[in-house]
Amino acid sequence: MAEGTMFLGLTITDGYGSNNEAWRRSDVDPSSYTNLDVTIRHAQAAERGGFAFLFTPDFPAVRSDVARSTLQNTMDPMLTLTAIARETERIGLVATGSTTFQEPFNLARQFKALDVISHGRAGWNAVTTSDPYVAANYGRPVADRSVRYQRAHETVQLVQALWGSWGRAAWVKDQESGRFIDLDHLRPIDLQGRHVASRGPLAIPPSEQGQPVVFSAGGPSPDMLALAGRYSSAFITEVWTIPEARAQRAAVRDAAQQAGRDPDEIKFVVGLMTTVAPTVREGLDRRLSLAGEVIAQRVPQLGQMLGLRLDPSRLDEPLTGQELAAAHTSGDPRSETALEVARQGWTIRDVLAHGVIDYHPVTVGPGEVHADHLQEWFEAGAADGFWISPDVYEDGVDAFVNDVVPILRARGIYPAGYDGQTLRDHLGVPDQYGLDPRVLGDTGT
């Protein structure tokens, strides 16, 4: 990553897009969920735009609203990214893997195999899991929070120890002498914790970046910050305002420093949902065409956020001057954006079409709108990078690459191309192989 530039990631989910109705668009293959060729095409478009990585969230259970909505998941993150690895050359591949329900040896093996297959482009988003539907699929009760994070610390340490158990000099592969592996550099780790254990070693050599990059994702709870601060090179989160993002970024960097690390070693990555269109009006109409009945259903929630009582029958009216004078922000950080958009004179329908109550900030309109948002946040110290979720993948990824990336590059805040081959190169994070001796401490392993 060039100094003074941001990086971008692309969310990869079900093949359709971040909008729940994307699968119904006439130009979208409704079978994209199982058609990996579609997802590979989206990944290749992101690579054309110099994206640092693809990011696959994971919810290994069926949600209750799938009768009319999509699964919002890949079939399997590791298999999907392995297929993508064979059809791309530079873009990073970050998959989510639960420390709560997956065993360290399996995690270590799968992610390091992906790292070797992709020539050093893999990342592991190490998360804890508390959802009862997921727990039921693994036949276990939901563990207490303290237990989940104790196990998470142990799991990350075991995985990293297993990654380093095949020493860099272990693979001799000398055909003339007949020596294949130097056993002095391939040794068991024999680690036993309260919750997990492994003997090792792992039978996979280092990749071009050594081992996968560790990510964390979630909110800034003390437990999450302790986990990310010790082990992670990137922290993915949801924030809606620049002050909120700056505060979280400072907390993440402080957690890394408390763990004995350089704060610059952990990158703060925030989400952005995008609708690229020739004009803001056309972008709003695009979003409204995908919204269905959701817009009317969200009117009461918008009213609560602004301290007003709003009736769905007024969807096509703007807020009155009296309402704007009485409106105020609430404890929901999204309310600041909602009030700002309402003051611009948009109708209630259009305010909601701006995505003011979505789960990330939303930008709508031509390339400059998206570039301005990214530049403002980046230069305000609110983010080191962004993970982008287009409304519809089918044309939304290409539109972002074609219309937004050139503007960012012209402004000098986005790399002109890939500076290196590996995910560590793209993020600008240091080399690591095996356990980091600076961050072991008293974590229970």
C-alpha positions as CSV (number, residue, x, y, z in Angstrom):
1,M,0.0,0.0,0.0
2,A,1.4,3.4,-1.0
3,E,1.9,5.8,1.9
4,G,-0.9,8.3,2.2
5,T,-3.4,6.2,0.2
6,M,-6.5,4.2,1.2
7,F,-7.3,0.6,0.4
8,L,-10.6,-1.0,-0.6
9,G,-12.3,-4.3,0.0
10,L,-15.3,-5.8,-1.6
11,T,-18.0,-7.7,0.3
12,I,-18.8,-11.1,-1.3
13,T,-22.0,-12.7,-0.1
14,D,-24.7,-14.5,-2.1
15,G,-23.9,-13.3,-5.6
16,Y,-26.7,-10.7,-5.7
17,G,-25.8,-7.5,-3.8
18,S,-26.4,-5.7,-0.5
19,N,-30.0,-4.9,-1.4
20,N,-32.3,-7.7,-0.4
21,E,-34.2,-7.3,-3.6
22,A,-31.2,-7.4,-5.9
23,W,-31.9,-11.0,-6.9
24,R,-35.2,-9.9,-8.5
25,R,-33.6,-7.5,-11.0
26,S,-34.2,-8.5,-14.6
27,D,-30.5,-8.4,-15.5
28,V,-29.6,-10.6,-12.5
29,D,-29.3,-14.4,-12.7
30,P,-31.6,-15.6,-9.9
31,S,-29.3,-18.7,-9.6
32,S,-26.2,-16.6,-8.8
33,Y,-26.1,-18.0,-5.3
34,T,-24.8,-21.3,-6.7
35,N,-23.2,-20.0,-9.9
36,L,-19.6,-19.4,-8.9
37,D,-18.8,-18.0,-12.4
38,V,-20.9,-15.0,-11.5
39,T,-19.0,-14.4,-8.2
40,I,-15.7,-14.9,-9.9
41,R,-16.6,-12.3,-12.5
42,H,-17.4,-9.8,-9.7
43,A,-14.0,-10.7,-8.0
44,Q,-12.2,-10.1,-11.3
45,A,-13.9,-6.7,-11.6
46,A,-12.7,-5.7,-8.1
47,E,-9.2,-6.9,-9.0
48,R,-9.3,-4.7,-12.1
49,G,-10.0,-1.8,-9.7
50,G,-7.1,-2.6,-7.5
51,F,-9.1,-3.7,-4.5
52,A,-6.9,-5.0,-1.7
53,F,-9.2,-7.9,-0.7
54,L,-12.6,-9.7,-1.0
55,F,-14.4,-10.2,2.3
56,T,-16.8,-13.0,3.0
57,P,-18.9,-12.6,6.2
58,D,-20.4,-15.9,7.3
59,F,-23.6,-16.9,9.1
60,P,-23.7,-20.7,9.1
61,A,-27.4,-21.0,9.7
62,V,-30.6,-20.3,7.7
63,R,-32.2,-17.0,8.7
64,S,-35.9,-16.9,9.3
65,D,-36.8,-14.5,6.5
66,V,-35.6,-16.5,3.5
67,A,-39.1,-17.1,2.0
68,R,-38.7,-13.8,0.1
69,S,-35.2,-12.7,0.8
70,T,-31.8,-14.2,-0.1
71,L,-29.5,-16.2,2.1
72,Q,-27.0,-13.3,2.3
73,N,-24.2,-15.8,2.5
74,T,-21.8,-17.7,0.3
75,M,-22.4,-21.5,0.1
76,D,-19.0,-21.9,1.9
77,P,-16.5,-19.1,2.4
78,M,-13.4,-21.3,2.0
79,L,-14.5,-23.2,-1.1
80,T,-15.8,-19.9,-2.7
81,L,-12.5,-18.1,-2.1
82,T,-10.4,-21.1,-3.3
83,A,-12.3,-21.1,-6.6
84,I,-11.7,-17.3,-6.9
85,A,-8.0,-17.8,-6.1
86,R,-7.6,-19.9,-9.2
87,E,-9.1,-17.2,-11.4
88,T,-7.4,-14.1,-10.0
89,E,-3.8,-13.0,-9.4
90,R,-3.5,-10.2,-6.9
91,I,-6.6,-9.5,-4.9
92,G,-6.7,-10.7,-1.2
93,L,-9.1,-13.3,0.0
94,V,-10.5,-12.9,3.5
95,A,-12.9,-15.4,5.0
96,T,-14.7,-15.5,8.3
97,G,-14.0,-18.5,10.6
98,S,-15.5,-18.9,14.0
99,T,-13.2,-19.4,17.0
100,T,-16.3,-20.6,19.0
101,F,-17.3,-23.6,16.9
102,Q,-14.3,-24.5,14.7
103,E,-11.3,-26.4,16.0
104,P,-7.9,-24.7,15.7
105,F,-6.3,-27.4,13.7
106,N,-9.0,-27.3,11.0
107,L,-8.9,-23.5,10.9
108,A,-5.1,-23.5,10.6
109,R,-5.1,-26.1,7.9
110,Q,-7.8,-24.6,5.8
111,F,-6.6,-21.0,5.9
112,K,-2.9,-21.8,5.3
113,A,-3.9,-24.1,2.4
114,L,-5.8,-21.2,0.9
115,D,-2.8,-18.9,1.5
116,V,-0.4,-21.3,-0.3
117,I,-2.9,-21.9,-3.2
118,S,-3.3,-18.2,-3.7
119,H,0.4,-17.4,-3.3
120,G,0.0,-15.4,-0.1
121,R,-3.3,-13.7,-0.5
122,A,-5.4,-15.2,2.4
123,G,-6.8,-13.6,5.5
124,W,-8.7,-15.0,8.4
125,N,-11.5,-13.0,10.0
126,A,-11.4,-14.5,13.5
127,V,-14.7,-14.0,15.2
128,T,-16.6,-15.4,18.2
129,T,-20.2,-16.6,17.7
130,S,-23.2,-16.2,20.0
131,D,-26.2,-16.8,17.7
132,P,-28.4,-19.6,19.1
133,Y,-29.3,-20.8,15.5
134,V,-25.6,-21.2,14.7
135,A,-25.0,-22.9,18.0
136,A,-27.8,-25.4,17.4
137,N,-26.2,-26.3,14.1
138,Y,-23.1,-27.4,15.9
139,G,-25.1,-29.1,18.7
140,R,-23.8,-26.9,21.4
141,P,-25.4,-24.3,23.8
142,V,-24.4,-20.7,23.5
143,A,-21.3,-20.2,25.7
144,D,-20.9,-17.3,28.1
145,R,-19.2,-14.3,26.7
146,S,-16.1,-14.8,28.9
147,V,-15.8,-18.4,27.8
148,R,-16.1,-17.4,24.1
149,Y,-13.3,-14.9,24.4
150,Q,-11.1,-17.2,26.4
151,R,-11.5,-19.8,23.7
152,A,-10.9,-17.1,21.0
153,H,-7.5,-16.1,22.5
154,E,-6.5,-19.8,22.8
155,T,-7.7,-20.6,19.3
156,V,-5.8,-17.7,17.6
157,Q,-2.6,-18.6,19.5
158,L,-2.9,-22.2,18.5
159,V,-3.7,-21.4,14.9
160,Q,-0.6,-19.1,14.6
161,A,1.6,-21.7,16.4
162,L,0.4,-24.3,13.9
163,W,1.1,-22.0,11.0
164,G,4.7,-21.6,12.2
165,S,5.2,-25.2,13.0
166,W,6.5,-25.9,9.5
167,G,9.6,-23.9,9.7
168,R,10.7,-21.7,6.8
169,A,13.8,-23.9,6.3
170,A,11.9,-27.2,6.7
171,W,11.2,-28.0,3.1
172,V,14.5,-29.2,1.6
173,K,13.0,-31.1,-1.4
174,D,16.5,-32.1,-2.5
175,Q,16.0,-34.7,-5.2
176,E,19.7,-35.6,-5.5
177,S,20.3,-36.3,-1.8
178,G,16.8,-37.7,-1.2
179,R,16.1,-35.3,1.6
180,F,12.5,-34.0,1.5
181,I,12.0,-32.4,4.9
182,D,14.4,-31.3,7.6
183,L,12.7,-32.6,10.8
184,D,14.6,-30.1,12.9
185,H,12.3,-27.5,11.4
186,L,9.1,-29.4,11.5
187,R,8.1,-30.0,15.1
188,P,4.9,-30.5,17.2
189,I,3.6,-27.5,19.1
190,D,2.0,-29.5,22.0
191,L,-0.1,-26.7,23.3
192,Q,-2.9,-27.3,25.7
193,G,-5.4,-24.6,26.8
194,R,-8.5,-24.6,29.0
195,H,-10.7,-25.0,25.9
196,V,-8.7,-26.2,22.9
197,A,-5.5,-28.1,22.2
198,S,-3.3,-29.3,19.4
199,R,-0.2,-31.4,19.0
200,G,0.8,-30.4,15.5
201,P,2.8,-29.8,13.4
202,L,0.8,-28.6,10.4
203,A,1.9,-30.2,7.1
204,I,1.8,-27.0,5.0
205,P,4.8,-24.8,4.2
206,P,4.8,-21.0,4.3
207,S,3.3,-19.0,1.5
208,E,4.8,-16.0,-0.1
209,Q,3.5,-13.8,2.8
210,G,4.4,-16.4,5.4
211,Q,1.0,-17.0,7.0
212,P,-2.5,-15.5,6.5
213,V,-3.3,-12.1,7.8
214,V,-5.6,-12.1,10.9
215,F,-8.6,-9.8,10.8
216,S,-11.2,-9.0,13.5
217,A,-14.8,-7.7,12.9
218,G,-17.4,-6.3,15.3
219,G,-18.0,-3.6,17.7
220,P,-15.5,-2.0,20.1
221,S,-16.3,-4.0,23.2
222,P,-13.4,-4.4,25.7
223,D,-13.2,-8.1,24.9
224,M,-13.2,-7.5,21.1
225,L,-10.6,-4.8,21.5
226,A,-8.3,-7.0,23.6
227,L,-8.5,-9.8,21.0
228,A,-8.0,-7.4,18.0
229,G,-5.3,-5.5,19.8
230,R,-3.2,-8.6,20.4
231,Y,-3.5,-10.5,17.1
232,S,-5.2,-8.6,14.3
233,S,-3.7,-6.7,11.4
234,A,-7.1,-5.3,10.3
235,F,-10.3,-4.4,12.2
236,I,-13.6,-4.4,10.2
237,T,-16.5,-2.5,11.8
238,E,-19.8,-0.7,11.3
239,V,-19.8,3.1,12.0
240,W,-22.0,5.9,10.7
241,T,-20.3,9.1,11.5
242,I,-16.8,10.5,11.3
243,P,-16.6,11.2,15.1
244,E,-17.8,7.7,15.9
245,A,-15.3,6.2,13.5
246,R,-12.4,8.3,14.8
247,A,-13.2,7.3,18.4
248,Q,-13.3,3.6,17.4
249,R,-10.1,3.8,15.4
250,A,-8.3,5.4,18.3
251,A,-9.6,2.6,20.7
252,V,-8.4,-0.1,18.3
253,R,-5.0,1.5,17.9
254,D,-4.7,2.0,21.7
255,A,-5.5,-1.7,22.2
256,A,-2.7,-2.6,19.8
257,Q,-0.3,-0.3,21.7
258,Q,-1.4,-1.8,25.0
259,A,-0.4,-5.2,23.6
260,G,3.1,-4.0,22.8
261,R,2.5,-3.4,19.1
262,D,3.0,-0.4,16.8
263,P,-0.6,1.0,16.3
264,D,0.1,1.4,12.6
265,E,0.2,-2.4,12.4
266,I,-3.6,-2.6,12.7
267,K,-5.7,-1.1,10.0
268,F,-9.2,0.3,10.6
269,V,-11.7,-0.7,7.9
270,V,-15.3,0.8,7.8
271,G,-18.2,-0.2,5.6
272,L,-19.9,1.7,2.8
273,M,-23.0,0.7,0.8
274,T,-23.0,2.1,-2.7
275,T,-25.4,2.9,-5.6
276,V,-23.6,4.4,-8.5
277,A,-25.8,6.2,-11.0
278,P,-25.5,9.2,-13.4
279,T,-27.4,11.5,-11.0
280,V,-28.5,11.3,-7.4
281,R,-32.2,11.2,-8.6
282,E,-31.5,8.2,-10.8
283,G,-29.7,6.5,-8.0
284,L,-32.6,7.1,-5.6
285,D,-35.0,5.7,-8.3
286,R,-32.9,2.7,-8.7
287,R,-32.9,2.0,-4.9
288,L,-36.7,2.6,-4.8
289,S,-37.2,0.1,-7.6
290,L,-35.6,-2.5,-5.3
291,A,-37.2,-1.4,-2.1
292,G,-40.7,-2.8,-2.4
293,E,-42.8,-2.4,0.7
294,V,-39.8,-1.8,2.9
295,I,-39.8,1.9,2.5
296,A,-43.3,2.4,4.0
297,Q,-42.5,0.0,6.8
298,R,-39.5,2.1,7.8
299,V,-41.3,5.4,8.2
300,P,-42.1,4.9,11.9
301,Q,-38.5,4.0,12.6
302,L,-37.3,7.2,10.9
303,G,-39.7,9.2,13.0
304,Q,-38.4,7.7,16.2
305,M,-34.8,8.5,15.2
306,L,-35.8,12.1,14.6
307,G,-38.1,12.5,17.6
308,L,-41.2,12.9,15.3
309,R,-44.4,11.0,14.7
310,L,-44.4,10.3,10.9
311,D,-47.3,8.7,9.0
312,P,-46.6,6.4,6.0
313,S,-49.3,8.3,4.1
314,R,-46.9,11.2,3.8
315,L,-44.2,9.3,2.0
316,D,-44.1,11.7,-0.9
317,E,-44.0,14.9,1.2
318,P,-40.9,16.5,2.7
319,L,-40.8,17.3,6.4
320,T,-42.5,20.7,7.2
321,G,-40.5,23.6,8.5
322,Q,-42.1,23.0,11.9
323,E,-41.1,19.4,11.9
324,L,-37.5,20.3,10.9
325,A,-37.3,22.8,13.7
326,A,-38.6,20.1,16.2
327,A,-36.5,17.2,14.8
328,H,-33.4,16.2,16.7
329,T,-30.8,13.5,16.7
330,S,-31.1,10.5,19.0
331,G,-28.8,7.9,20.5
332,D,-28.8,6.2,17.1
333,P,-25.7,7.5,15.2
334,R,-27.6,7.2,11.9
335,S,-30.0,9.9,13.0
336,E,-27.4,12.6,12.2
337,T,-27.3,11.6,8.6
338,A,-31.1,11.2,8.5
339,L,-31.6,14.8,9.7
340,E,-29.0,16.1,7.4
341,V,-30.7,14.5,4.4
342,A,-34.2,15.6,5.5
343,R,-33.0,19.2,5.8
344,Q,-32.0,19.1,2.1
345,G,-35.7,19.0,1.2
346,W,-36.1,15.5,0.1
347,T,-39.4,13.7,0.6
348,I,-39.7,11.1,3.3
349,R,-39.6,8.4,0.6
350,D,-36.4,9.8,-0.8
351,V,-34.8,10.3,2.7
352,L,-35.3,6.6,3.3
353,A,-34.0,5.8,-0.2
354,H,-30.8,7.5,0.8
355,G,-30.3,4.5,3.1
356,V,-30.3,6.5,6.3
357,I,-31.3,3.5,8.4
358,D,-29.2,0.9,6.6
359,Y,-26.5,-1.0,8.4
360,H,-23.7,1.1,6.9
361,P,-23.4,4.6,5.5
362,V,-24.9,4.8,2.0
363,T,-23.7,6.9,-0.9
364,V,-26.0,7.4,-4.0
365,G,-25.2,9.1,-7.3
366,P,-22.3,9.8,-9.6
367,G,-18.7,8.8,-9.0
368,E,-17.9,12.2,-7.3
369,V,-20.4,11.5,-4.5
370,H,-18.8,8.3,-3.5
371,A,-15.3,9.6,-3.9
372,D,-16.1,12.7,-1.8
373,H,-17.4,10.5,1.0
374,L,-14.3,8.2,1.0
375,Q,-11.9,11.1,0.8
376,E,-13.6,13.0,3.6
377,W,-13.5,10.0,5.9
378,F,-10.0,9.1,5.0
379,E,-8.5,12.5,5.4
380,A,-10.4,13.0,8.7
381,G,-8.5,10.0,10.1
382,A,-11.8,8.0,10.4
383,A,-10.5,5.0,8.4
384,D,-7.5,3.4,6.8
385,G,-9.6,1.5,4.3
386,F,-13.2,0.7,3.4
387,W,-15.2,-2.4,2.6
388,I,-17.6,-1.7,-0.2
389,S,-21.1,-3.3,-0.6
390,P,-22.7,-2.4,-3.9
391,D,-26.5,-2.5,-4.0
392,V,-26.4,-4.9,-7.0
393,Y,-23.3,-6.8,-7.9
394,E,-24.2,-7.4,-11.5
395,D,-23.5,-3.9,-12.6
396,G,-22.6,-2.2,-9.3
397,V,-19.0,-3.5,-9.0
398,D,-18.1,-2.5,-12.5
399,A,-19.8,0.9,-12.0
400,F,-17.7,1.6,-8.9
401,V,-14.5,0.5,-10.6
402,N,-15.2,2.5,-13.7
403,D,-16.7,5.7,-12.2
404,V,-15.2,6.0,-8.7
405,V,-11.7,4.4,-8.7
406,P,-10.4,6.8,-11.4
407,I,-11.5,9.8,-9.4
408,L,-9.8,8.5,-6.2
409,R,-6.6,7.8,-8.2
410,A,-6.7,11.3,-9.8
411,R,-6.9,12.8,-6.3
412,G,-3.8,10.8,-5.2
413,I,-5.6,9.0,-2.4
414,Y,-5.8,5.5,-4.0
415,P,-2.9,3.4,-5.5
416,A,-2.5,3.4,-9.2
417,G,-2.1,-0.3,-9.1
418,Y,-0.9,-3.2,-6.9
419,D,2.5,-2.4,-5.3
420,G,3.1,-6.1,-4.3
421,Q,1.8,-9.6,-4.7
422,T,0.4,-10.5,-1.2
423,L,-2.3,-9.3,1.0
424,R,0.3,-8.0,3.5
425,D,1.7,-5.9,0.7
426,H,-1.8,-4.5,-0.1
427,L,-2.5,-3.6,3.5
428,G,1.0,-2.4,4.4
429,V,1.2,-4.7,7.5
430,P,4.5,-6.4,8.7
431,D,5.7,-9.9,8.1
432,Q,4.8,-12.6,10.7
433,Y,5.3,-16.3,10.8
434,G,4.0,-18.2,13.8
435,L,3.3,-16.7,17.2
436,D,4.2,-13.1,17.8
437,P,6.3,-13.1,21.0
438,R,5.2,-9.5,21.8
439,V,1.6,-10.4,22.4
440,L,1.5,-13.7,24.2
441,G,1.1,-12.5,27.8
442,D,-1.4,-14.2,30.1
443,T,-4.2,-15.2,27.7
444,G,-4.8,-18.7,29.0
445,T,-2.8,-20.9,26.6
